[in-house]
Amino acid sequence: MKYTSTQGGVSGVDFEGVLFAGFAPDGGLFMPEHIPKLNKETLTTWRTFSYKELVKEVCSLFIPSDAIPRIELNGLIDKALTRFRHKDIVPLSRLRSGLNVLEMWHGATHAFKDLAMSCVGQFLDYFLKKNNKHVNILVATSGDTGSSAIESVRGVPNIDIIVLLPHGRCTEIQERQMTTVIEDNVHVFAVDGTSDELDEPIKKLFRDTAFVKKHNLISTNSVNWARVMVQIAHFFYGYFQCIPEKASDMLPPVELVVPTGGAGNITAGCIAQKMGLPIQLVAVVNSNDIICRSVQHGDFSLGDMERTLASAMDIQEPYNMERILWLAADSDSAKIKEMMTEFTERKRLKIPQELHLRLQEMMKSCSVPDDGILQTIRRCWEENQCLLCPHSAVAVFYHYQQFDSNRILPRCCLAPASAAKFQDVILRAGLVPEIPEEIKALMKKETRSTFLKRQDDWEKILREKIEAIYQKRI
């Protein structure tokens, strides 16, 4: 298995190369040169596998044994998935009104990012020890990515991690999960800007190939292919959990509803689909609806950022849409490069008609306003005594709308975070949040971060920080 850029400027890259990369040197995103196709026999065999077993099988398809031998790969994944509070890791809750909710938030930071990030941390550590290297991880977060990334590498001697969080735009708990980690290798910047704005200096740094090479700079945002790769597994798991037992060896279609911000998770679903999993995908967004407009109308154009109750999805430039369009375009890198160049320059793009039709074959999409989020949280609690986070509610809103229309197809709604992280939203819904002890403890801990004002030169400050880390190590 080798990897190529979505924009065609580089190909033949091995797994270790893409793991330790951010954006590809040509500005594109790394993807497998081919997507493995699974036959019915394989899918039938996988049907009985646990979530952990599915992660191992999926990763082994994209990580050749000469990169990480299978027995060592299995051990890394076993170690990565030890910090989850539920025996099934991602349990499925079967609720009233035909509602199936895949709870992906039982990890260290109560968010689904822990599933992939814990594995990526182990993969990084494996190669760093093998090669006696040090890396700097540079991450911008809209809420949950930063804390999961920090937890996956905190205290690791051959990794420094720099996290940019949008100050005041994520919840207090999300922010404290990052700023209360007092480790020498953790460096947190609280920035006066949106998550999209935080991505800009990072993109500029990764375009400076000499700087990236000197400082071994990598990203563990969903820019990183390994993040997307691990997430493919929970689409298989959710599918197998939702097909009727009486289907025996039949593999009927299932609809998977994905709360979508940066589009990394829905990208993993698109790849699972390409691998032969009979799923129908729904990308559900909040009022920041660029993905919805792209799918419904072919309008991939930047809008004004709105602050919503589903704050981790407050994204207007979902960079993983480039991967989705590449898949829809049958790996036509020249077409993707032309399109993304136009979008970068004009911040708007009309998706060509043929490509738009293919995109619509891959998924549906809709957007959910804040009042819909609150209504859904209340309804789910009243019917099931189950608290949803606002992002999970975005998916469940779609289910309630479709269920009321008597849709028959089995459906799985992905729940990316615990409601405990969004106390203010739960209170606005007129309910009382349940707060785990480890989250309560965050409020009493010391915090540490560096504040960056809007008028500061963020790129310059990041360069200076990375250089200071380098000087300290030599």
C-alpha positions in Angstrom: 0.0 0.0 0.0 1.4 3.4 -1.1 -0.1 6.8 -0.8 -0.6 9.8 -3.1 -1.6 13.4 -2.8 -5.1 14.4 -3.8 -3.5 17.1 -6.0 -1.2 14.7 -7.7 2.2 16.3 -6.9 3.5 13.3 -5.0 2.8 9.6 -5.0 4.5 6.3 -3.9 4.7 7.5 -0.3 4.8 4.7 2.4 2.7 4.6 5.6 5.5 6.0 7.8 5.9 8.9 5.4 2.2 9.9 5.5 2.0 9.3 9.3 4.8 11.9 9.8 3.3 14.4 7.4 0.8 17.1 7.6 -0.5 18.4 4.3 1.3 16.9 1.3 4.1 19.1 -0.2 1.9 20.1 -3.0 -0.8 21.3 -0.6 -3.0 18.3 -1.1 -4.0 15.6 1.4 -2.7 12.0 1.4 -4.9 9.2 0.3 -4.2 5.5 -0.5 -3.3 4.9 -4.1 -6.0 2.3 -4.2 -9.0 1.4 -1.9 -9.1 -2.3 -0.9 -12.4 -4.0 -2.0 -13.9 -6.5 0.4 -16.0 -9.4 -0.8 -19.1 -10.7 0.8 -17.3 -13.6 2.5 -14.9 -11.2 4.2 -17.8 -8.9 5.3 -19.7 -11.9 6.6 -16.7 -13.0 8.6 -16.1 -9.5 10.0 -19.8 -9.4 11.2 -18.9 -11.2 14.4 -15.8 -9.2 15.2 -15.5 -6.8 18.2 -14.7 -3.2 17.7 -11.0 -3.8 18.6 -10.8 -6.7 16.1 -12.2 -4.5 13.3 -9.7 -1.7 14.0 -6.9 -4.3 13.6 -8.4 -5.7 10.4 -8.9 -2.3 8.8 -5.5 -0.9 9.8 -3.8 -4.1 8.5 -5.2 -3.3 5.0 -3.5 0.1 4.9 -0.4 -0.6 7.0 1.9 -3.1 5.2 3.6 -5.7 7.4 7.0 -4.4 6.3 6.0 -1.1 7.9 4.6 -2.6 11.1 4.5 -6.4 11.4 1.0 -7.6 12.1 1.7 -9.0 15.5 3.2 -5.7 16.6 0.3 -3.8 15.0 -2.1 -5.8 17.1 -0.1 -5.0 20.2 -0.1 -1.3 19.5 -3.9 -1.2 19.0 -4.5 -3.3 22.1 -2.4 -0.8 24.1 -4.1 2.2 22.5 -7.6 1.0 23.4 -7.0 0.3 27.1 -8.2 3.7 28.4 -11.9 3.3 27.5 -14.5 3.1 30.2 -16.9 0.6 28.4 -16.1 -3.0 27.7 -17.4 -2.7 24.1 -15.4 0.6 23.6 -18.1 2.0 21.3 -21.4 0.5 22.6 -24.6 0.8 20.7 -27.7 2.2 22.6 -31.0 0.9 21.1 -33.6 3.5 22.1 -37.3 4.2 21.5 -38.6 5.4 18.1 -36.2 3.1 16.3 -33.2 5.2 17.4 -29.8 3.5 17.4 -27.0 5.7 18.9 -23.3 4.6 18.6 -21.6 6.0 21.7 -18.1 6.9 20.6 -17.1 9.0 23.6 -16.0 6.5 26.3 -12.3 7.4 26.0 -10.0 9.6 28.1 -11.5 13.0 27.0 -15.1 11.9 26.5 -15.0 12.4 22.7 -14.7 10.2 19.7 -11.4 11.7 18.7 -9.9 9.4 21.4 -10.6 6.4 19.3 -8.3 7.3 16.4 -5.9 9.6 18.3 -4.9 6.9 20.9 -3.9 4.6 18.0 -2.0 7.4 16.1 -0.1 8.1 19.3 1.0 4.5 19.5 2.0 4.4 15.8 4.1 7.6 16.2 5.8 6.2 19.3 6.6 3.0 17.5 8.5 4.7 14.7 10.1 7.3 16.9 11.6 4.7 19.1 12.7 2.6 16.2 14.4 5.6 14.5 15.5 7.5 17.6 13.7 10.7 16.3 11.8 13.6 17.8 8.8 15.3 16.3 6.7 18.4 16.9 3.0 18.0 16.5 1.1 21.1 15.5 -2.7 21.0 16.0 -5.5 23.5 15.7 -8.7 22.4 17.3 -12.4 23.4 17.3 -13.0 21.7 20.6 -12.2 18.0 21.0 -9.2 17.3 18.8 -6.7 19.2 20.9 -7.4 17.4 24.2 -7.4 14.0 22.5 -4.1 14.8 20.8 -2.6 15.9 24.1 -3.8 12.8 26.0 -2.3 10.5 23.3 1.2 11.9 23.7 1.4 13.7 27.1 4.8 13.0 28.7 6.2 11.2 25.7 9.9 12.2 25.6 10.4 12.3 21.9 7.3 14.3 21.1 6.4 17.9 21.7 2.8 19.0 20.9 1.6 22.6 20.2 -2.1 23.1 20.3 -4.1 26.2 19.2 -7.6 26.5 20.6 -10.2 29.1 19.7 -10.4 31.0 23.1 -14.0 31.4 24.2 -15.4 29.4 21.3 -15.3 26.0 22.9 -16.7 25.0 26.2 -14.9 25.6 29.5 -14.5 21.9 30.0 -13.0 21.4 26.5 -10.6 24.3 27.2 -9.6 23.0 30.6 -9.0 19.5 29.2 -6.2 21.2 27.3 -4.9 23.9 29.6 -4.7 21.7 32.8 -2.2 19.3 31.3 1.0 20.6 32.9 3.7 18.6 31.0 7.0 19.7 29.6 6.1 18.5 26.1 2.6 20.2 26.0 2.3 23.8 24.7 -1.2 25.3 24.5 -2.1 28.6 22.8 -5.5 30.2 23.5 -6.1 32.3 20.4 -8.6 35.1 19.7 -10.0 33.6 16.5 -12.2 30.9 14.9 -11.0 27.4 14.3 -10.8 28.1 10.5 -8.6 31.1 11.2 -6.4 29.0 13.4 -5.8 26.6 10.5 -4.3 29.4 8.4 -0.9 29.9 10.1 -0.6 26.1 10.3 -1.1 25.7 6.6 1.5 28.4 6.0 4.0 26.6 8.2 3.5 23.3 6.4 4.0 24.9 3.0 7.5 25.8 4.2 9.1 22.5 3.5 12.5 23.4 4.8 11.1 24.4 8.1 8.9 21.3 8.3 12.0 19.1 7.6 14.3 20.8 10.0 11.8 20.5 12.9 10.1 17.2 12.0 6.8 19.0 12.0 3.6 16.9 11.7 -0.1 17.3 12.3 -2.5 14.9 14.0 -5.6 16.9 12.9 -7.7 14.8 10.5 -5.3 16.2 7.9 -3.3 13.1 9.0 -4.3 10.1 7.0 -3.8 7.8 10.0 -6.6 9.5 11.9 -9.1 8.9 9.0 -7.9 5.3 8.6 -8.6 4.3 12.2 -12.1 5.9 12.0 -13.1 3.6 9.1 -13.5 0.8 11.7 -16.4 2.3 13.5 -18.5 2.5 10.3 -18.1 -1.2 10.0 -18.9 -1.8 13.6 -21.9 0.5 13.6 -23.2 -1.3 10.4 -22.8 -4.8 11.8 -24.5 -3.8 15.1 -27.5 -2.5 13.2 -28.2 -5.1 10.6 -31.0 -7.5 11.8 -29.9 -10.8 13.3 -32.5 -12.6 11.1 -30.6 -11.4 8.0 -28.2 -14.4 8.5 -25.7 -14.1 5.7 -27.5 -11.2 4.0 -25.9 -7.8 4.1 -28.7 -5.3 3.8 -28.1 -1.5 3.6 -27.9 0.6 6.7 -28.0 4.4 6.9 -25.2 6.0 9.1 -25.9 9.5 10.2 -22.7 11.5 10.8 -22.4 14.9 12.7 -20.0 16.7 10.5 -17.6 19.6 10.9 -14.2 19.2 9.4 -15.5 16.1 7.5 -12.7 13.7 8.7 -15.3 11.3 10.1 -17.6 11.3 7.1 -14.5 10.8 4.9 -13.8 7.6 6.7 -17.4 6.6 6.0 -16.9 7.3 2.3 -13.9 5.0 2.3 -15.8 2.3 4.1 -18.5 2.6 1.4 -15.8 2.4 -1.4 -14.5 -0.8 0.4 -17.8 -2.4 -0.2 -19.7 -1.8 3.0 -23.4 -1.3 2.0 -24.0 1.9 3.9 -25.9 5.1 3.0 -24.3 8.1 4.5 -25.9 11.3 5.8 -23.6 14.3 6.7 -25.6 16.4 9.1 -24.2 19.9 9.9 -25.2 22.9 12.1 -25.9 26.3 10.7 -22.3 26.4 9.2 -23.7 24.6 6.1 -21.0 24.6 3.5 -21.1 20.7 3.3 -24.8 20.7 3.1 -24.8 23.3 0.3 -22.1 21.3 -1.5 -24.1 18.1 -1.4 -27.5 19.6 -2.1 -26.6 22.3 -4.7 -22.9 21.8 -5.7 -22.1 25.1 -3.9 -18.8 24.7 -2.2 -18.5 28.4 -1.1 -17.4 30.0 2.1 -20.1 31.5 4.2 -20.0 33.6 7.4 -19.0 31.7 10.5 -21.9 31.3 12.9 -21.4 30.4 16.6 -23.7 27.5 17.4 -24.5 25.2 20.3 -22.6 22.4 18.4 -19.4 24.4 18.7 -17.0 21.8 17.6 -18.7 21.8 14.2 -18.4 25.6 13.8 -16.3 25.2 10.7 -16.6 26.8 7.3 -13.6 25.4 5.5 -13.8 21.6 6.0 -10.5 20.6 4.4 -11.5 16.9 4.2 -14.0 17.8 1.5 -11.0 17.7 -0.8 -10.6 14.0 0.0 -14.3 13.3 -0.5 -14.3 15.1 -3.9 -11.2 13.1 -4.8 -13.0 9.9 -4.1 -16.1 11.1 -6.0 -13.8 12.1 -9.0 -12.3 8.6 -9.1 -8.9 9.8 -8.0 -8.6 12.5 -10.7 -5.9 14.6 -9.0 -5.7 17.1 -11.9 -9.3 17.9 -11.5 -9.0 18.2 -7.8 -6.0 20.5 -8.0 -7.8 22.8 -10.4 -10.9 22.9 -8.2 -9.0 23.5 -4.9 -6.8 26.2 -6.5 -10.0 28.0 -7.5 -11.5 27.6 -4.1 -8.3 28.9 -2.4 -8.2 31.9 -4.6 -11.9 32.8 -4.7 -13.3 31.0 -1.5 -16.1 29.7 -3.7 -16.5 26.9 -6.1 -19.3 25.5 -8.2 -18.8 21.7 -8.2 -19.0 20.4 -11.8 -22.4 18.7 -12.5 -21.1 15.2 -13.1 -19.0 15.3 -9.9 -21.9 16.8 -8.0 -24.1 13.9 -9.0 -21.5 11.4 -7.8 -21.2 13.3 -4.5 -25.0 12.9 -4.1 -24.7 9.2 -4.7 -22.2 9.0 -1.9 -24.2 10.9 0.7 -27.1 13.1 1.6 -26.8 16.1 3.8 -28.9 18.6 5.9 -28.3 21.3 8.4 -29.8 21.7 11.9 -30.5 25.1 13.7 -29.9 25.6 17.4 -33.5 25.3 18.3 -33.6 21.9 16.6 -30.6 20.8 18.7 -32.4 21.8 21.9 -35.7 20.2 20.9 -33.8 16.9 20.1 -32.0 16.9 23.4 -35.3 17.3 25.3 -37.1 14.7 23.2 -34.4 12.1 23.6 -34.3 12.6 27.4 -38.1 12.5 27.7 -38.3 9.2 25.7 -35.2 7.5 26.9 -33.6 9.3 29.9 -30.6 9.6 27.6 -28.6 12.8 27.5 -27.2 13.8 24.1 -24.4 16.3 23.5 -25.3 19.0 21.0 -23.3 17.3 18.2 -25.0 13.9 18.8 -28.3 15.8 18.8 -27.6 17.1 15.3 -27.6 13.4 14.0 -30.6 12.4 16.1 -32.6 15.4 14.8 -32.3 13.9 11.4 -33.5 10.6 12.6 -36.5 12.0 14.3 -37.4 13.9 11.1 -37.1 10.8 9.0 -38.7 8.5 11.6 -41.7 10.7 11.6 -41.8 10.2 7.8 -42.1 6.3 8.3 -38.7 5.5 6.9 -37.9 1.8 7.2 -34.2 1.5 6.5 -32.1 0.6 9.7 -30.2 3.7 10.9 -27.3 4.3 13.1 -26.6 7.8 14.5 -23.0 8.5 15.5 -22.6 10.2 18.9 -19.2 11.9 19.0 -19.1 13.4 22.5 -20.5 13.0 26.0 -23.2 15.5 27.1 -21.1 16.1 30.2 -18.7 18.3 28.2 -21.6 20.7 27.2 -23.3 21.6 30.5 -24.5 25.0 29.3 -26.3 23.5 26.4 -28.0 20.8 28.6 -29.1 23.5 31.0 -30.5 25.6 28.0 -32.5 22.5 27.1 -34.1 22.6 30.6 -32.3 19.5 31.8 -29.7 18.8 34.5 -26.3 17.6 33.2 -24.6 14.5 34.8 -21.0 15.4 35.5 -18.4 12.6 36.0 -15.9 13.1 38.8 -12.9 13.4 36.5 -14.6 16.4 34.8 -15.5 18.0 38.0 -11.8 17.7 39.1 -10.8 19.8 36.0 -12.3 22.9 37.7 -9.8 22.7 40.6 -6.7 22.2 38.5 -4.0 24.6 37.6 -4.1 25.9 34.1 -1.3 26.9 31.7 -1.6 28.5 28.2 -0.4 31.5 26.2 -3.0 33.9 24.9 -2.6 35.2 21.4 -4.4 38.4 20.5 -6.1 38.8 17.1 -3.5 41.4 16.0 -0.6 39.2 16.9 1.5 37.5 14.1 0.4 34.0 14.9 2.7 32.4 12.3 5.7 34.2 13.6 5.0 33.3 17.2 4.6 29.6 16.3 7.8 29.6 14.4 9.6 31.1 17.4 8.1 28.5 19.7 9.1 25.6 17.5 12.6 27.1 17.2 12.8 27.4 21.0 11.9 23.8 21.4 14.6 22.9 18.9 17.2 25.0 20.7 16.3 23.4 24.0 16.9 19.9 22.6 20.3 20.5 20.9 
